[in-house]
Amino acid sequence: MDVLALLPAYLTWHYTRALREYWHHTENVLWFIGHFFSLATLLRTFFAPWRRLDAEKVEREKMGDMFSRLIFNAVMRVVGAFLRFWILLVGVMVLAAGAVIFAGGFIVWLILPFIIVAMLVRGVALIAGVSHFSPRSPIMLWNR
């Protein structure tokens, strides 16, 4: 089978179907990260008491007990907001890192066929002993 006959089919696949699949995998991983950290739920319940720890009101409550309950509930809400803030921050950082990694992978995927061709040309040139590449050629910079 002629290898050059596969080149158009490979390039068609590389820049159409494979890019769609790459995008689909990117969406899946970013969706997973968002749901792993429960970002939407954490935002929605940001000021809720931590682990639903709150003091419930009782009938005929004394004034001191009422203030104690209010302070306890306020502290639990502050603790909940503090911990949710840090979990949200870590989740957003992981989500951003994932997006940057996938963006870099996308750029590499776009230029990968050119890199492969350049490496083949460089390899054949080294095997053949051809040294007529200019010193500033990108192919010759791989030696350094």
C-alpha positions in Angstrom: 0.0 0.0 0.0 1.3 3.4 -0.9 2.0 5.5 2.2 1.5 8.7 0.2 -2.0 7.7 -0.7 -2.9 7.7 3.0 -1.8 11.2 3.5 -5.0 13.0 2.3 -7.1 10.6 4.3 -5.0 11.1 7.4 -5.1 14.9 7.1 -8.9 14.9 6.5 -9.3 12.8 9.6 -6.8 14.8 11.6 -8.5 18.2 10.9 -12.1 17.1 11.0 -13.2 14.1 13.0 -10.3 14.1 15.4 -10.7 17.8 16.2 -14.4 17.2 16.9 -13.5 14.3 19.2 -10.8 16.4 20.9 -13.4 19.1 21.6 -15.9 16.5 22.9 -13.2 15.0 25.3 -12.3 18.6 26.4 -15.9 19.3 27.2 -16.2 16.0 29.1 -13.1 16.6 31.2 -14.0 20.2 32.0 -17.6 19.2 32.9 -16.2 16.5 35.2 -13.9 19.0 37.0 -16.9 21.4 37.5 -19.0 18.6 38.9 -16.2 17.0 40.9 -15.8 20.2 42.9 -19.6 20.9 42.8 -18.9 24.5 41.8 -22.6 25.3 41.0 -23.8 23.9 44.3 -21.1 25.6 46.3 -22.0 28.9 44.7 -25.7 28.4 45.4 -25.2 27.4 49.1 -22.3 29.8 49.7 -23.7 31.3 53.0 -25.4 28.1 54.2 -24.2 26.7 57.6 -21.3 24.3 57.3 -22.5 20.7 57.2 -26.0 22.1 58.1 -24.8 22.6 61.7 -27.2 25.1 63.2 -29.1 25.5 66.4 -32.8 25.3 66.2 -35.2 27.5 67.9 -37.1 26.1 70.8 -40.4 27.4 72.3 -40.2 29.8 75.2 -36.5 30.4 74.6 -34.6 32.6 77.1 -33.0 35.7 75.9 -29.5 34.4 76.5 -30.2 31.2 74.7 -31.6 33.1 71.7 -28.4 35.2 71.4 -26.3 32.1 71.9 -28.2 30.4 69.0 -27.9 33.4 66.8 -24.1 33.7 67.4 -23.7 29.9 66.8 -25.6 30.1 63.6 -23.7 33.1 62.4 -20.4 31.4 63.2 -21.4 28.3 61.3 -22.4 30.4 58.3 -19.0 32.2 58.3 -17.2 28.8 58.6 -19.3 27.5 55.7 -18.5 30.5 53.6 -14.8 30.4 54.4 -14.5 26.7 53.6 -16.6 26.9 50.4 -14.5 29.9 49.3 -11.4 27.8 49.4 -13.0 24.8 47.7 -14.3 27.1 45.0 -10.9 28.7 44.6 -9.2 25.4 44.2 -11.9 24.1 41.8 -11.7 27.2 39.6 -7.9 26.9 39.5 -8.1 23.3 38.5 -10.7 24.1 35.9 -8.6 27.0 34.5 -5.5 24.7 34.5 -7.5 22.1 32.6 -8.7 24.7 30.1 -5.1 25.9 29.5 -3.8 22.4 29.1 -6.5 21.5 26.6 -5.9 24.8 24.7 -2.1 24.0 24.5 -3.0 20.4 23.4 -5.3 21.9 20.7 -2.5 24.1 19.3 -0.1 21.1 19.4 -2.7 19.0 17.6 -3.0 21.6 14.8 0.7 21.8 14.1 1.5 18.1 14.7 1.4 17.0 11.0 4.0 19.7 10.2 6.2 18.6 13.1 6.0 15.0 11.9 7.0 16.1 8.3 9.9 18.2 9.6 11.2 15.4 11.7 11.0 13.0 8.7 12.9 15.5 6.5 15.5 16.0 9.2 15.9 12.3 9.8 16.3 11.5 6.1 18.8 14.4 5.8 20.8 13.0 8.7 20.8 9.5 7.3 21.8 10.8 3.8 24.5 13.0 5.3 23.1 16.1 3.6 24.4 19.1 5.4 23.2 21.8 3.0 20.6 23.2 5.5 21.4 26.7 6.6 22.5 27.0 10.3 19.4 29.2 10.9 17.0 26.6 9.5 14.4 25.4 12.0 15.4 21.9 11.1 19.1 22.5 12.1 18.1 24.2 15.4 17.1 20.8 16.7 20.8 19.9 17.0 21.5 22.5 19.5 
